[in-house]
């Protein structure tokens, strides 16, 4: 079974941040992502969970 990939907006909703923040974090290497052939960023749930855990360990809010 293929891994479900999440959109920028889905990740933003899960983490309680803006889509621009997710894009910046991806560009800065805070969250692993892939680019589709058309250039869109996609994220695994595992990558989102890892970022959420890091945010919580740093005392940052995560929805």
C-alpha distances in whole Angstrom, upper triangle without the diagonal:
4,7,9,12,16,19,22,23,21,21,25,25,23,26,29,30,30,28,30,30,26,27,30,28,25,28,30,27,27,23,20,19,18,20,19,21,23,24,22,21,17,16,14,15,15,18,19,20,22,24,25,26,28,29,30,32,34,35,33,32,29,28
4,6,9,13,16,19,21,18,19,22,23,21,23,26,27,27,25,27,27,23,24,26,25,22,25,27,24,24,20,17,16,14,16,15,17,19,20,18,17,14,13,11,12,14,15,17,18,20,22,23,24,26,27,29,30,32,33,31,30,27,26
4,6,10,13,16,18,15,15,19,19,18,20,23,23,24,22,24,24,20,21,23,21,19,22,23,21,20,17,14,13,12,15,14,17,19,19,17,15,11,10,7,9,10,12,13,14,16,18,19,20,22,24,25,26,28,30,28,27,23,23
4,7,10,13,15,12,12,16,16,15,17,20,21,21,19,22,22,18,19,22,20,18,21,23,20,20,16,14,12,12,14,13,16,18,17,15,13,9,8,7,8,10,12,12,14,16,17,18,20,22,23,24,26,28,28,26,25,21,21
4,7,10,12,10,10,14,14,14,16,18,18,18,16,18,18,15,15,18,17,14,17,20,17,17,13,12,9,9,11,10,14,15,14,11,9,6,5,5,7,10,10,11,13,15,15,17,19,20,21,23,25,26,27,24,23,20,19
4,7,8,6,7,10,11,10,12,15,15,15,12,15,15,12,13,16,15,13,16,18,17,16,12,12,10,10,12,12,15,15,14,11,9,5,5,6,7,10,10,9,12,14,14,15,18,19,19,21,23,24,25,22,20,17,16
4,5,5,6,9,10,11,13,14,13,12,10,12,13,10,10,14,14,12,15,17,16,16,13,13,10,11,11,11,14,13,12,8,7,5,7,9,10,13,12,11,14,16,15,16,19,20,20,22,24,25,25,22,21,17,17
4,6,5,6,9,10,11,12,10,9,6,9,9,6,7,11,11,10,12,15,14,14,11,12,10,11,11,12,16,14,12,9,7,7,8,11,12,14,12,11,14,16,14,15,18,18,17,20,23,22,23,19,18,16,15
4,5,5,6,9,10,10,9,8,6,9,10,8,10,13,13,13,15,18,18,16,14,15,13,15,15,15,18,17,15,11,10,10,11,13,13,16,15,12,15,17,15,15,19,20,18,20,23,23,23,19,18,15,14
4,5,5,6,9,10,10,10,9,12,12,10,12,15,14,14,17,19,18,17,14,15,13,15,16,16,19,18,17,13,11,10,9,11,10,13,13,10,13,15,14,14,17,19,17,19,22,22,22,19,17,14,12
4,5,5,6,8,8,9,8,11,10,7,10,13,11,11,14,16,15,13,10,12,11,13,15,16,20,19,17,13,11,9,8,9,9,11,10,7,10,12,10,10,14,15,14,16,19,19,19,16,14,11,11
4,6,5,6,5,6,5,9,8,6,9,11,11,12,15,16,16,14,12,14,14,16,17,18,22,20,18,15,12,12,11,13,12,15,13,10,12,14,12,11,15,16,14,16,19,18,18,15,13,10,10
4,6,5,7,8,8,12,11,10,13,15,14,15,18,19,19,17,15,17,16,19,20,20,24,23,21,17,15,14,13,14,13,15,14,11,13,16,14,12,16,17,15,16,20,20,19,16,13,10,8
4,6,8,10,11,14,13,11,14,16,14,15,19,19,18,16,13,16,16,18,20,21,25,24,22,18,16,14,12,12,10,12,12,8,10,12,11,9,13,14,13,14,17,18,17,14,11,8,6
4,6,9,10,12,10,9,13,14,12,13,17,17,16,13,12,15,15,18,20,22,26,25,22,19,16,15,13,14,12,13,12,8,9,11,9,7,11,12,9,11,14,14,14,10,8,5,5
4,7,10,12,10,10,14,15,14,15,18,18,19,16,15,18,18,21,22,24,27,26,24,20,18,17,16,17,15,17,15,12,13,15,12,10,14,15,12,13,16,16,14,11,8,6,5
4,7,8,6,7,11,11,11,13,15,16,16,14,14,17,17,20,21,22,26,24,22,18,16,16,15,17,16,18,16,12,14,16,12,11,15,15,12,14,17,16,15,11,10,8,8
4,5,5,7,9,10,11,13,14,15,17,15,14,17,17,19,19,21,24,22,19,16,15,15,15,18,17,19,17,14,17,18,15,15,18,18,15,18,20,19,19,15,13,12,12
4,5,5,6,9,10,11,12,14,15,14,13,15,14,16,16,17,20,18,16,13,11,12,13,16,16,18,16,13,17,18,15,15,19,19,17,19,22,21,21,17,16,14,14
4,5,5,6,9,10,10,12,14,13,13,16,15,17,16,18,21,19,16,13,12,14,15,18,19,20,17,15,19,19,16,17,20,19,17,20,23,21,21,17,17,16,17
4,5,5,6,9,10,10,12,11,11,14,14,17,17,19,22,21,18,15,13,14,14,17,17,18,15,13,16,16,13,14,17,16,13,17,19,17,17,14,14,13,14
4,5,5,6,9,10,10,9,8,11,10,13,14,16,19,18,15,12,10,11,10,13,14,15,12,10,13,14,11,12,15,14,13,16,18,17,18,15,14,13,14
4,5,5,6,9,10,10,9,11,10,12,12,14,17,16,12,10,8,10,11,14,16,17,14,13,16,16,13,15,18,17,16,20,21,20,21,18,18,16,17
4,5,5,6,9,9,9,12,12,14,14,17,20,19,15,13,11,13,14,17,18,19,15,14,17,17,13,16,18,16,15,19,20,18,20,17,17,16,18
4,5,5,6,5,6,9,10,13,14,17,20,20,16,15,11,13,12,14,15,15,12,11,14,13,10,12,15,13,12,16,17,15,17,14,15,14,16
4,5,5,6,5,6,7,9,11,14,17,17,13,12,8,10,9,12,14,14,10,11,14,13,11,14,16,14,14,18,19,18,20,17,18,16,18
4,6,8,8,9,9,11,11,15,17,17,13,12,10,12,13,16,18,18,14,15,18,16,14,17,19,17,17,21,22,20,22,20,21,19,21
4,6,8,10,11,13,15,18,21,20,17,16,13,15,14,17,19,18,14,15,17,15,13,16,18,15,15,19,19,17,20,17,19,19,21
4,5,7,9,11,13,17,20,20,17,16,13,14,12,14,16,15,11,13,15,13,11,14,16,13,14,18,18,17,19,17,19,18,21
4,7,10,13,15,19,22,22,19,17,14,14,12,13,14,13,9,10,12,10,7,11,12,10,10,14,14,13,16,14,15,14,17
4,6,10,13,16,19,20,17,15,11,10,8,10,11,10,6,7,10,8,6,10,12,10,11,15,15,15,17,15,16,14,16
4,7,10,14,17,18,15,13,10,9,7,8,10,9,6,8,11,9,9,13,14,13,15,18,18,18,21,19,20,17,19
4,7,10,13,14,11,10,6,6,5,7,10,11,8,10,13,12,12,15,17,16,17,20,21,22,24,21,21,19,20
4,7,10,11,9,8,6,5,7,9,13,13,11,13,16,16,15,18,20,20,21,24,25,25,27,25,25,22,23
4,7,8,5,5,5,6,9,12,15,16,14,16,19,19,18,21,23,23,24,27,28,28,30,27,27,24,25
4,5,5,5,6,7,11,13,16,18,16,18,21,21,21,23,26,26,26,29,31,31,32,30,29,26,27
4,5,8,10,11,14,17,20,22,20,21,25,25,25,27,30,29,30,33,34,34,36,33,33,30,30
4,6,9,11,15,18,21,23,21,22,25,26,25,27,30,30,30,33,35,34,36,33,32,29,29
4,7,9,13,16,19,21,19,19,23,23,22,25,27,27,27,30,32,31,33,29,29,27,27
4,7,10,14,16,18,16,16,20,21,20,22,25,24,24,27,29,29,30,27,26,24,24
4,7,10,13,15,13,13,17,17,16,18,21,21,21,24,25,25,27,23,23,21,21
4,7,10,12,10,11,14,15,14,16,19,19,20,22,24,25,26,23,22,19,20
4,7,8,7,7,10,11,11,13,16,16,17,19,21,22,23,20,20,17,17
4,5,5,7,9,10,11,13,14,16,17,19,20,22,23,21,20,17,17
4,5,5,6,9,10,10,12,14,15,16,18,20,21,19,18,14,14
4,5,5,6,9,10,11,12,14,15,17,18,20,19,18,15,16
4,5,5,6,9,10,11,12,14,15,17,19,17,17,14,15
4,5,5,6,9,10,10,12,14,15,17,14,14,11,12
4,5,5,6,9,10,10,12,14,15,14,13,10,11
4,5,5,6,9,10,11,12,14,13,14,12,14
4,5,5,6,9,10,11,12,11,11,9,12
4,5,5,6,9,10,11,9,9,6,9
4,5,5,6,9,10,10,10,9,11
4,5,5,6,9,8,10,10,13
4,5,5,6,5,7,7,10
4,5,5,5,7,7,10
4,6,7,10,10,14
4,6,9,11,14
4,7,9,12
4,6,10
4,7
4
